[in-house]
């Protein structure tokens, strides 16, 4: 009975670490065998039928109703109350002590030894919050750059 319990525990642990990663904006090692390998058959392959497919019905589809939709009520919404809200107290806050903190020792630290390390062997324990909102933050950054450039 103890062996069965141990096997169930190991399978649960392995499956939960797989579920925790977000292949749409994967963070971690992207070479062969890595959690972010994006070639056919890889866990982050974005072609039709792949785990990171961004077309209709795909896990990374960003239009209304999609699993990566970032509008109000969507799984990647960054407004107050949304899962990607990045202000202090928000679930995607990346400042010191926040659940998406990228500094040394933080849950989203990308340096060597960090949970989101992009070198060989890294990225397997990178929490989903570290990557699910990356596209939203990138769009905001680019929008701000445009405003700064044209607002002069």
N, C-alpha and C positions, 0 to 999 in steps of 0.2 A: 504494500500500500504506500509505503514511503517513496518507493521508486516512481510510482505513478504520480504522486503529488509533486515530486521533483521535476518530472518530465513536463507536467502541466505548467508548473511555475516557469520553467525555462522557455517553453513555447509562448506563454503569455508575455514574458519579458521581451523576447525577440519580436513578437508581433507588435507590441506597443512601441518599440523603437522604430519600427518601419512606419507605423501610422503617424508618428510624431513629425516626420519630415514632410515638407511641402515641395513637390517636384516642379511646381509651376515657376518658382523662383528659388530653385535649389541652392543650398549653401553646403559646401563640403567638397570632398575630392571628386573631380569629374573625369578621372582616368578609368581605364578598364577595371571593373570590380568595385568601383566607388559608388556611393549612393546618388551621385549626380551625373553618372555616365549617361550621355545623351545620344548615343548611337543606337541603331536598331537592336532591340532586345534589352537595352539598358533601362534601369529604373526611372530615368528622367527623359526617355525618348519622347520627342514632341511630334512625331509623324502621325498620320492617321492610325487610330487604334492604339497609339502609345499612351503610357500613363500620364504624360504631360501634354497631350493633344489640346490645342487651343481652339479648335473648330467646334461647331455646334455638337453638343452632346459630350464633349471632352471635359476632362477634369479641370482644365485651365481656361475654359470658355468664359470671357469677361463681359458678355452682353447680359441684358436683363434675363433672369432665370438661370444663368450659368453658375457653376460652382465657384467661380472666381469673380463674380459680379461685385463691383465696388460702389454701386449706387446705394441710396437709402434702403436699408433692410437687407442688403446683400452681405454675403459672408466676408467680404473684404472692405466693407464700408468704414471710412475713416472719420466720420462725424461723431459728435457726442453720443455715447451709448453703443457705438459700433465696435466690432471686434478689432478694427485697425486704428482705433482712436489712440493717438500717440502723445497726448498731453499728460502731465502728471496725474497719476491715478488711473490712467487708461490702460487697457489690456496690452497695448503695443508700445507703451512708453519706453523709450530707449535711453533715458537718462540714468544716472547712478541710482542703483537700487530698483530700477524698473524691470519688468518681466522680459523686456527685449534689449536690455543693456548690452552694448557691444564692447565695453571696456574690459580690461584684464580682469578675469574672475567672473565676469558676467555670463548669463546663460546664452548669450549670442556672440561671445568672444570668438573671433576668427583667427587669432594668433595660434602659434604652435602649442598644442596641448589643450586648446579650447574646444568646446563642443561643436563649433562650426568651422573648425580648421579645414582649409581647402587642400592641404597636402595629402600624400598617401596615407590611407587609414583614417582620415578625418571625416567629419560630417555625419557619422552614424548616430550621434546623440544630439544633433542640433534640433532644438524645439521648433515646432511649426510656426510659432509667433515670430521667429527670426526671419522667416522667408515669405510667409503668406501675404505680408503687407509691403514687400519690397517694391513691387510694380507701382503701387499707389504712391509711395514715397518718391520714387523716381519721377513719376509724372508731376508731382507737386514741385520737385526741385527744378525740373525743366521749365515748368510754368513760371516759377519765380525768376529764373534766369531770363526768360523772355520779357517778363514785366520789368525787370531791372534794366534790360537793354533798351527796350522801346519806351520805357517810362522816363528816360533821361531828356 
